[in-house]
Amino acid sequence: MDSRLTIRDFLRVFDLVSSNGTKQQSKYQLDGLSAWHDFDGYTCWLGYKDVTVTLMFHGSLKIEYDKPSSYNELVERCLALTASEPMS
C-alpha cells in the first residue's frame, strides 16, 4: 500500500465522494472516483478505473488493481481531493 494514504484518508475520500458527488444508480461519482457501500454500511468501496479499494468495518483495507499507473492516479486524486477540503 502507498504510504501517502492511510485507512483514515481513504475513509475521508469515501465521505467526500458520497457527500459531494452525484448519485448514479447505487454509486456516487466525483472527479472520476466512485463510492458505494453494502446494505448495512459495514463495507465501503472506492473505485477508479481498474482500482477497487475495499474498506471494511474493523479497519481492514484491501486494494486491488491491474495497472500500477491506475493506482498511482487514484492516490493523486485522493490527495488532491483531501487537500482541497479542510479537516473537520
MARFI-295774 format. One record per atom (N, C-alpha, C, O): atom name; x, y, z. Coordinates in steps of 0.2 Angstrom, whole numbers, plus 5000, padded with zeros to 4 digits. Each point is the difference from the previous one (the first is absolute). Layout:
# MARFI-295774
<pt senu="CA" c1="X" c2="Y" c3="Z"/>
...
END
This chain:
# MARFI-295774
<pt senu="N" c1="5004" c2="4994" c3="5000"/>
<pt senu="CA" c1="4996" c2="5006" c3="5000"/>
<pt senu="C" c1="5004" c2="5006" c3="5000"/>
<pt senu="O" c1="5006" c2="5000" c3="5003"/>
<pt senu="N" c1="4992" c2="5005" c3="4994"/>
<pt senu="CA" c1="5004" c2="5007" c3="4999"/>
<pt senu="C" c1="5000" c2="5003" c3="5007"/>
<pt senu="O" c1="4994" c2="5001" c3="5003"/>
<pt senu="N" c1="5011" c2="5001" c3="5000"/>
<pt senu="CA" c1="5000" c2="5003" c3="5006"/>
<pt senu="C" c1="4998" c2="5007" c3="5001"/>
<pt senu="O" c1="4999" c2="5002" c3="5005"/>
<pt senu="N" c1="4999" c2="5001" c3="4989"/>
<pt senu="CA" c1="4997" c2="5007" c3="5000"/>
<pt senu="C" c1="4993" c2="5000" c3="5003"/>
<pt senu="O" c1="4998" c2="5005" c3="5002"/>
<pt senu="N" c1="4999" c2="4989" c3="4997"/>
<pt senu="CA" c1="4993" c2="5000" c3="5002"/>
<pt senu="C" c1="4999" c2="4994" c3="5006"/>
<pt senu="O" c1="5002" c2="4995" c3="4999"/>
<pt senu="N" c1="4994" c2="5007" c3="5006"/>
<pt senu="CA" c1="4998" c2="4995" c3="5005"/>
<pt senu="C" c1="4993" c2="4998" c3="4999"/>
<pt senu="O" c1="4996" c2="5003" c3="4996"/>
<pt senu="N" c1="5002" c2="4992" c3="5008"/>
<pt senu="CA" c1="4993" c2="4998" c3="5000"/>
<pt senu="C" c1="4995" c2="5006" c3="5002"/>
<pt senu="O" c1="4995" c2="5001" c3="4996"/>
<pt senu="N" c1="5007" c2="5004" c3="5008"/>
<pt senu="CA" c1="4997" c2="5006" c3="5002"/>
<pt senu="C" c1="4999" c2="5004" c3="4994"/>
<pt senu="O" c1="4995" c2="5003" c3="4999"/>
<pt senu="N" c1="5010" c2="4998" c3="4997"/>
<pt senu="CA" c1="5000" c2="5004" c3="4994"/>
<pt senu="C" c1="4995" c2="4997" c3="4995"/>
<pt senu="O" c1="4996" c2="5004" c3="4997"/>
<pt senu="N" c1="5004" c2="4990" c3="5002"/>
<pt senu="CA" c1="4996" c2="4997" c3="4995"/>
<pt senu="C" c1="4992" c2="5001" c3="5003"/>
<pt senu="O" c1="4996" c2="5001" c3="4996"/>
<pt senu="N" c1="5003" c2="4998" c3="5010"/>
<pt senu="CA" c1="4994" c2="5001" c3="5003"/>
<pt senu="C" c1="4997" c2="5007" c3="4999"/>
<pt senu="O" c1="4995" c2="5002" c3="4998"/>
<pt senu="N" c1="5010" c2="5003" c3="5003"/>
<pt senu="CA" c1="4998" c2="5007" c3="4998"/>
<pt senu="C" c1="4999" c2="5001" c3="4993"/>
<pt senu="O" c1="4995" c2="5004" c3="4999"/>
<pt senu="N" c1="5008" c2="4993" c3="4997"/>
<pt senu="CA" c1="4999" c2="5001" c3="4992"/>
<pt senu="C" c1="4993" c2="4997" c3="4999"/>
<pt senu="O" c1="4996" c2="5003" c3="4996"/>
<pt senu="N" c1="5002" c2="4991" c3="5007"/>
<pt senu="CA" c1="4994" c2="4997" c3="4999"/>
<pt senu="C" c1="4994" c2="5005" c3="5002"/>
<pt senu="O" c1="4995" c2="5001" c3="4997"/>
<pt senu="N" c1="5006" c2="5002" c3="5009"/>
<pt senu="CA" c1="4995" c2="5005" c3="5003"/>
<pt senu="C" c1="5000" c2="5006" c3="4995"/>
<pt senu="O" c1="4994" c2="5002" c3="4999"/>
<pt senu="N" c1="5011" c2="5000" c3="4999"/>
<pt senu="CA" c1="5000" c2="5006" c3="4995"/>
<pt senu="C" c1="4996" c2="4998" c3="4994"/>
<pt senu="O" c1="4996" c2="5004" c3="4997"/>
<pt senu="N" c1="5006" c2="4990" c3="5000"/>
<pt senu="CA" c1="4997" c2="4998" c3="4994"/>
<pt senu="C" c1="4992" c2="4999" c3="5001"/>
<pt senu="O" c1="4996" c2="5002" c3="4996"/>
<pt senu="N" c1="5002" c2="4995" c3="5009"/>
<pt senu="CA" c1="4993" c2="4998" c3="5001"/>
<pt senu="C" c1="4996" c2="5006" c3="5003"/>
<pt senu="O" c1="4994" c2="5001" c3="4999"/>
<pt senu="N" c1="5010" c2="5004" c3="5003"/>
<pt senu="CA" c1="4996" c2="5006" c3="5003"/>
<pt senu="C" c1="5000" c2="5006" c3="4994"/>
<pt senu="O" c1="4995" c2="5003" c3="5000"/>
<pt senu="N" c1="5010" c2="4997" c3="4996"/>
<pt senu="CA" c1="5000" c2="5005" c3="4995"/>
<pt senu="C" c1="4999" c2="4998" c3="4993"/>
<pt senu="O" c1="4999" c2="5004" c3="4995"/>
<pt senu="N" c1="5001" c2="4989" c3="5004"/>
<pt senu="CA" c1="4999" c2="4998" c3="4993"/>
<pt senu="C" c1="4993" c2="4999" c3="4998"/>
<pt senu="O" c1="4995" c2="5001" c3="5004"/>
<pt senu="N" c1="5004" c2="4997" c3="4989"/>
<pt senu="CA" c1="4994" c2="4999" c3="4998"/>
<pt senu="C" c1="4998" c2="4993" c3="5000"/>
<pt senu="O" c1="5004" c2="4996" c3="4998"/>
<pt senu="N" c1="4990" c2="5002" c3="5004"/>
<pt senu="CA" c1="4998" c2="4993" c3="5000"/>
<pt senu="C" c1="4998" c2="4998" c3="4994"/>
<pt senu="O" c1="4995" c2="5003" c3="4996"/>
<pt senu="N" c1="5008" c2="4991" c3="5001"/>
<pt senu="CA" c1="4998" c2="4997" c3="4994"/>
<pt senu="C" c1="4999" c2="4993" c3="5002"/>
<pt senu="O" c1="5005" c2="4996" c3="5001"/>
<pt senu="N" c1="4989" c2="5002" c3="4999"/>
<pt senu="CA" c1="4997" c2="4993" c3="5002"/>
<pt senu="C" c1="5002" c2="4999" c3="5007"/>
<pt senu="O" c1="4998" c2="5004" c3="5004"/>
<pt senu="N" c1="5006" c2="4992" c3="4998"/>
<pt senu="CA" c1="5002" c2="4999" c3="5007"/>
<pt senu="C" c1="5007" c2="5002" c3="5002"/>
<pt senu="O" c1="5002" c2="4999" c3="5005"/>
<pt senu="N" c1="5001" c2="5005" c3="4990"/>
<pt senu="CA" c1="5007" c2="5003" c3="5002"/>
<pt senu="C" c1="5000" c2="5007" c3="4999"/>
<pt senu="O" c1="4996" c2="5003" c3="4997"/>
<pt senu="N" c1="5008" c2="5000" c3="5007"/>
<pt senu="CA" c1="5002" c2="5007" c3="5000"/>
<pt senu="C" c1="5006" c2="5001" c3="4996"/>
<pt senu="O" c1="5005" c2="4997" c3="5000"/>
<pt senu="N" c1="4995" c2="5009" c3="4996"/>
<pt senu="CA" c1="5005" c2="5001" c3="4995"/>
<pt senu="C" c1="5003" c2="5007" c3="5001"/>
<pt senu="O" c1="4996" c2="5005" c3="5001"/>
<pt senu="N" c1="5010" c2="4996" c3="5000"/>
<pt senu="CA" c1="5003" c2="5007" c3="5001"/>
<pt senu="C" c1="5008" c2="4999" c3="4997"/>
<pt senu="O" c1="5004" c2="4996" c3="5002"/>
<pt senu="N" c1="4997" c2="5009" c3="4993"/>
<pt senu="CA" c1="5007" c2="5000" c3="4998"/>
<pt senu="C" c1="5003" c2="4993" c3="4997"/>
<pt senu="O" c1="5006" c2="4999" c3="5001"/>
<pt senu="N" c1="4990" c2="4997" c3="4996"/>
<pt senu="CA" c1="5002" c2="4994" c3="4998"/>
<pt senu="C" c1="5000" c2="4994" c3="5005"/>
<pt senu="O" c1="5001" c2="4995" c3="4998"/>
<pt senu="N" c1="4998" c2="5007" c3="5008"/>
<pt senu="CA" c1="5000" c2="4995" c3="5005"/>
<pt senu="C" c1="4992" c2="4998" c3="5002"/>
<pt senu="O" c1="4996" c2="5004" c3="4999"/>
<pt senu="N" c1="5003" c2="4990" c3="5002"/>
<pt senu="CA" c1="4994" c2="4997" c3="5002"/>
<pt senu="C" c1="5000" c2="4998" c3="5007"/>
<pt senu="O" c1="5005" c2="4997" c3="5003"/>
<pt senu="N" c1="4990" c2="5003" c3="5001"/>
<pt senu="CA" c1="4999" c2="4998" c3="5007"/>
<pt senu="C" c1="4993" c2="4996" c3="5001"/>
<pt senu="O" c1="4995" c2="5003" c3="4997"/>
<pt senu="N" c1="5005" c2="4992" c3="5006"/>
<pt senu="CA" c1="4994" c2="4996" c3="5001"/>
<pt senu="C" c1="5001" c2="4996" c3="5006"/>
<pt senu="O" c1="5006" c2="4999" c3="5003"/>
<pt senu="N" c1="4989" c2="4998" c3="5000"/>
<pt senu="CA" c1="5000" c2="4996" c3="5006"/>
<pt senu="C" c1="4995" c2="4995" c3="5000"/>
<pt senu="O" c1="4995" c2="5000" c3="4996"/>
<pt senu="N" c1="5006" c2="4995" c3="5008"/>
<pt senu="CA" c1="4995" c2="4994" c3="5000"/>
<pt senu="C" c1="4994" c2="5003" c3="5004"/>
<pt senu="O" c1="4999" c2="5005" c3="5002"/>
<pt senu="N" c1="4996" c2="4990" c3="4999"/>
<pt senu="CA" c1="4993" c2="5002" c3="5003"/>
<pt senu="C" c1="5001" c2="5003" c3="5007"/>
<pt senu="O" c1="4996" c2="5005" c3="5001"/>
<pt senu="N" c1="5008" c2="4992" c3="5003"/>
<pt senu="CA" c1="5000" c2="5002" c3="5007"/>
<pt senu="C" c1="5006" c2="5005" c3="5001"/>
<pt senu="O" c1="5001" c2="5002" c3="5006"/>
<pt senu="N" c1="5003" c2="5000" c3="4989"/>
<pt senu="CA" c1="5005" c2="5004" c3="5001"/>
<pt senu="C" c1="5007" c2="4998" c3="5003"/>
<pt senu="O" c1="5004" c2="5004" c3="5001"/>
<pt senu="N" c1="4996" c2="4989" c3="5000"/>
<pt senu="CA" c1="5006" c2="4998" c3="5003"/>
<pt senu="C" c1="5006" c2="4999" c3="4996"/>
<pt senu="O" c1="5006" c2="5000" c3="5002"/>
<pt senu="N" c1="4993" c2="5000" c3="4991"/>
<pt senu="CA" c1="5005" c2="5000" c3="4995"/>
<pt senu="C" c1="4999" c2="5005" c3="4995"/>
<pt senu="O" c1="4994" c2="5001" c3="4998"/>
<pt senu="N" c1="5011" c2="5003" c3="5001"/>
<pt senu="CA" c1="5000" c2="5006" c3="4995"/>
<pt senu="C" c1="5005" c2="4998" c3="4995"/>
<pt senu="O" c1="5005" c2="4997" c3="5001"/>
<pt senu="N" c1="4994" c2="5006" c3="4993"/>
<pt senu="CA" c1="5004" c2="5000" c3="4995"/>
<pt senu="C" c1="5002" c2="5006" c3="4996"/>
<pt senu="O" c1="4995" c2="5005" c3="5000"/>
<pt senu="N" c1="5011" c2="4996" c3="4998"/>
<pt senu="CA" c1="5002" c2="5006" c3="4996"/>
<pt senu="C" c1="5002" c2="4997" c3="4993"/>
<pt senu="O" c1="5004" c2="4995" c3="5000"/>
<pt senu="N" c1="4994" c2="5007" c3="4995"/>
<pt senu="CA" c1="5002" c2="4998" c3="4993"/>
<pt senu="C" c1="5003" c2="5005" c3="4996"/>
<pt senu="O" c1="4998" c2="5006" c3="5000"/>
<pt senu="N" c1="5007" c2="4992" c3="4996"/>
<pt senu="CA" c1="5003" c2="5005" c3="4995"/>
<pt senu="C" c1="5003" c2="4996" c3="4994"/>
<pt senu="O" c1="5005" c2="4996" c3="5002"/>
<pt senu="N" c1="4992" c2="5004" c3="4992"/>
<pt senu="CA" c1="5003" c2="4996" c3="4995"/>
<pt senu="C" c1="5000" c2="4993" c3="5002"/>
<pt senu="O" c1="4995" c2="4997" c3="5002"/>
<pt senu="N" c1="5011" c2="4999" c3="4998"/>
<pt senu="CA" c1="5000" c2="4993" c3="5002"/>
<pt senu="C" c1="5002" c2="4999" c3="5007"/>
<pt senu="O" c1="5001" c2="4994" c3="5002"/>
<pt senu="N" c1="4998" c2="5011" c3="5002"/>
<pt senu="CA" c1="5002" c2="5000" c3="5007"/>
<pt senu="C" c1="4994" c2="5000" c3="5004"/>
<pt senu="O" c1="4995" c2="5003" c3="4999"/>
<pt senu="N" c1="5005" c2="4992" c3="5006"/>
<pt senu="CA" c1="4995" c2="5000" c3="5005"/>
<pt senu="C" c1="5003" c2="4999" c3="5007"/>
<pt senu="O" c1="5004" c2="4996" c3="5002"/>
<pt senu="N" c1="4994" c2="5009" c3="5002"/>
<pt senu="CA" c1="5002" c2="5000" c3="5007"/>
<pt senu="C" c1="4994" c2="4998" c3="5005"/>
<pt senu="O" c1="4995" c2="5003" c3="4999"/>
<pt senu="N" c1="5006" c2="4992" c3="5004"/>
<pt senu="CA" c1="4995" c2="4997" c3="5005"/>
<pt senu="C" c1="5002" c2="5002" c3="5007"/>
<pt senu="O" c1="5005" c2="4999" c3="5003"/>
<pt senu="N" c1="4990" c2="5005" c3="5000"/>
<pt senu="CA" c1="5001" c2="5002" c3="5007"/>
<pt senu="C" c1="4995" c2="4996" c3="5004"/>
<pt senu="O" c1="4994" c2="5001" c3="4999"/>
<pt senu="N" c1="5008" c2="4995" c3="5006"/>
<pt senu="CA" c1="4996" c2="4996" c3="5004"/>
<pt senu="C" c1="4999" c2="5003" c3="5007"/>
<pt senu="O" c1="5004" c2="5004" c3="5002"/>
<pt senu="N" c1="4991" c2="4994" c3="5001"/>
<pt senu="CA" c1="4998" c2="5002" c3="5007"/>
<pt senu="C" c1="5005" c2="5000" c3="5005"/>
<pt senu="O" c1="5001" c2="5005" c3="5004"/>
<pt senu="N" c1="5003" c2="4990" c3="4997"/>
<pt senu="CA" c1="5005" c2="5000" c3="5005"/>
<pt senu="C" c1="5007" c2="5003" c3="4998"/>
<pt senu="O" c1="5005" c2="4998" c3="5003"/>
<pt senu="N" c1="4995" c2="5007" c3="4992"/>
<pt senu="CA" c1="5006" c2="5003" c3="4999"/>
<pt senu="C" c1="5004" c2="4996" c3="4995"/>
<pt senu="O" c1="5006" c2="5002" c3="4999"/>
<pt senu="N" c1="4992" c2="4993" c3="4998"/>
<pt senu="CA" c1="5004" c2="4997" c3="4994"/>
<pt senu="C" c1="4999" c2="5003" c3="4994"/>
<pt senu="O" c1="4995" c2="5004" c3="4998"/>
<pt senu="N" c1="5010" c2="4996" c3="4998"/>
<pt senu="CA" c1="5001" c2="5003" c3="4993"/>
<pt senu="C" c1="5002" c2="4995" c3="4995"/>
<pt senu="O" c1="5005" c2="4996" c3="5002"/>
<pt senu="N" c1="4992" c2="5004" c3="4993"/>
<pt senu="CA" c1="5002" c2="4996" c3="4994"/>
<pt senu="C" c1="5000" c2="5004" c3="4994"/>
<pt senu="O" c1="4996" c2="5003" c3="4998"/>
<pt senu="N" c1="5010" c2="4997" c3="4998"/>
<pt senu="CA" c1="5001" c2="5003" c3="4994"/>
<pt senu="C" c1="5001" c2="4996" c3="4994"/>
<pt senu="O" c1="5005" c2="4996" c3="5001"/>
<pt senu="N" c1="4991" c2="5004" c3="4994"/>
<pt senu="CA" c1="5001" c2="4996" c3="4994"/>
<pt senu="C" c1="5001" c2="5004" c3="4994"/>
<pt senu="O" c1="4996" c2="5005" c3="4999"/>
<pt senu="N" c1="5009" c2="4994" c3="4997"/>
<pt senu="CA" c1="5000" c2="5003" c3="4993"/>
<pt senu="C" c1="5004" c2="4996" c3="4995"/>
<pt senu="O" c1="5004" c2="4995" c3="5002"/>
<pt senu="N" c1="4995" c2="5007" c3="4992"/>
<pt senu="CA" c1="5004" c2="4996" c3="4995"/>
<pt senu="C" c1="5006" c2="5004" c3="4998"/>
<pt senu="O" c1="5005" c2="4997" c3="4999"/>
<pt senu="N" c1="4994" c2="5010" c3="5000"/>
<pt senu="CA" c1="5006" c2="5004" c3="4998"/>
<pt senu="C" c1="5002" c2="5004" c3="5006"/>
<pt senu="O" c1="4996" c2="5004" c3="5003"/>
<pt senu="N" c1="5011" c2="4996" c3="4998"/>
<pt senu="CA" c1="5002" c2="5005" c3="5005"/>
<pt senu="C" c1="4999" c2="5007" c3="4999"/>
<pt senu="O" c1="4999" c2="5004" c3="5004"/>
<pt senu="N" c1="5001" c2="4998" c3="4989"/>
<pt senu="CA" c1="4999" c2="5007" c3="4999"/>
<pt senu="C" c1="4993" c2="5002" c3="5002"/>
<pt senu="O" c1="4999" c2="5006" c3="5002"/>
<pt senu="N" c1="4996" c2="4990" c3="4997"/>
<pt senu="CA" c1="4993" c2="5001" c3="5002"/>
<pt senu="C" c1="5000" c2="5001" c3="5008"/>
<pt senu="O" c1="4997" c2="5005" c3="5002"/>
<pt senu="N" c1="5007" c2="4991" c3="5002"/>
<pt senu="CA" c1="5000" c2="5001" c3="5007"/>
<pt senu="C" c1="5003" c2="5007" c3="5002"/>
<pt senu="O" c1="4998" c2="5003" c3="5004"/>
<pt senu="N" c1="5008" c2="4998" c3="4992"/>
<pt senu="CA" c1="5003" c2="5007" c3="5001"/>
<pt senu="C" c1="4996" c2="5006" c3="4999"/>
<pt senu="O" c1="5000" c2="5005" c3="5004"/>
<pt senu="N" c1="4996" c2="4994" c3="4991"/>
<pt senu="CA" c1="4995" c2="5006" c3="4998"/>
<pt senu="C" c1="4995" c2="5000" c3="5005"/>
<pt senu="O" c1="4998" c2="5006" c3="5002"/>
<pt senu="N" c1="4999" c2="4988" c3="5001"/>
<pt senu="CA" c1="4995" c2="5001" c3="5006"/>
<pt senu="C" c1="5003" c2="5003" c3="5006"/>
<pt senu="O" c1="4997" c2="5005" c3="5003"/>
<pt senu="N" c1="5009" c2="4994" c3="4998"/>
<pt senu="CA" c1="5004" c2="5003" c3="5006"/>
<pt senu="C" c1="5000" c2="5007" c3="4999"/>
<pt senu="O" c1="4999" c2="5004" c3="5005"/>
<pt senu="N" c1="5003" c2="4998" c3="4989"/>
<pt senu="CA" c1="5001" c2="5008" c3="4999"/>
<pt senu="C" c1="4993" c2="5003" c3="5000"/>
<pt senu="O" c1="5000" c2="5006" c3="5003"/>
<pt senu="N" c1="4995" c2="4991" c3="4995"/>
<pt senu="CA" c1="4993" c2="5003" c3="5000"/>
<pt senu="C" c1="4998" c2="5000" c3="5007"/>
<pt senu="O" c1="4997" c2="5005" c3="5002"/>
<pt senu="N" c1="5004" c2="4990" c3="5002"/>
<pt senu="CA" c1="4998" c2="5000" c3="5007"/>
<pt senu="C" c1="5004" c2="5006" c3="5004"/>
<pt senu="O" c1="4997" c2="5003" c3="5004"/>
<pt senu="N" c1="5009" c2="4997" c3="4995"/>
<pt senu="CA" c1="5004" c2="5006" c3="5003"/>
<pt senu="C" c1="4998" c2="5006" c3="4998"/>
<pt senu="O" c1="4999" c2="5005" c3="5004"/>
<pt senu="N" c1="4999" c2="4996" c3="4990"/>
<pt senu="CA" c1="4998" c2="5007" c3="4998"/>
<pt senu="C" c1="4993" c2="5001" c3="5003"/>
<pt senu="O" c1="4999" c2="5006" c3="5002"/>
<pt senu="N" c1="4997" c2="4989" c3="4998"/>
<pt senu="CA" c1="4993" c2="5001" c3="5003"/>
<pt senu="C" c1="5000" c2="5002" c3="5007"/>
<pt senu="O" c1="4997" c2="5005" c3="5003"/>
<pt senu="N" c1="5008" c2="4991" c3="5001"/>
<pt senu="CA" c1="5000" c2="5002" c3="5007"/>
<pt senu="C" c1="5004" c2="5006" c3="5002"/>
<pt senu="O" c1="4999" c2="5003" c3="5005"/>
<pt senu="N" c1="5005" c2="4999" c3="4990"/>
<pt senu="CA" c1="5004" c2="5007" c3="5001"/>
<pt senu="C" c1="4995" c2="5006" c3="4999"/>
<pt senu="O" c1="5001" c2="5005" c3="5003"/>
<pt senu="N" c1="4994" c2="4994" c3="4993"/>
<pt senu="CA" c1="4995" c2="5005" c3="4999"/>
<pt senu="C" c1="4995" c2="5001" c3="5005"/>
<pt senu="O" c1="4996" c2="5005" c3="5000"/>
<pt senu="N" c1="5003" c2="4990" c3="5004"/>
<pt senu="CA" c1="4995" c2="5000" c3="5005"/>
<pt senu="C" c1="5003" c2="5001" c3="5007"/>
<pt senu="O" c1="5005" c2="4996" c3="5002"/>
<pt senu="N" c1="4993" c2="5009" c3="5002"/>
<pt senu="CA" c1="5003" c2="5000" c3="5007"/>
<pt senu="C" c1="4998" c2="4994" c3="5004"/>
<pt senu="O" c1="4994" c2="4997" c3="5000"/>
<pt senu="N" c1="5010" c2="5001" c3="5005"/>
<pt senu="CA" c1="4999" c2="4995" c3="5005"/>
<pt senu="C" c1="4994" c2="5002" c3="5005"/>
<pt senu="O" c1="5000" c2="5006" c3="5002"/>
<pt senu="N" c1="4996" c2="4990" c3="4999"/>
<pt senu="CA" c1="4994" c2="5002" c3="5005"/>
<pt senu="C" c1="5002" c2="4997" c3="5007"/>
<pt senu="O" c1="4996" c2="5001" c3="5005"/>
END
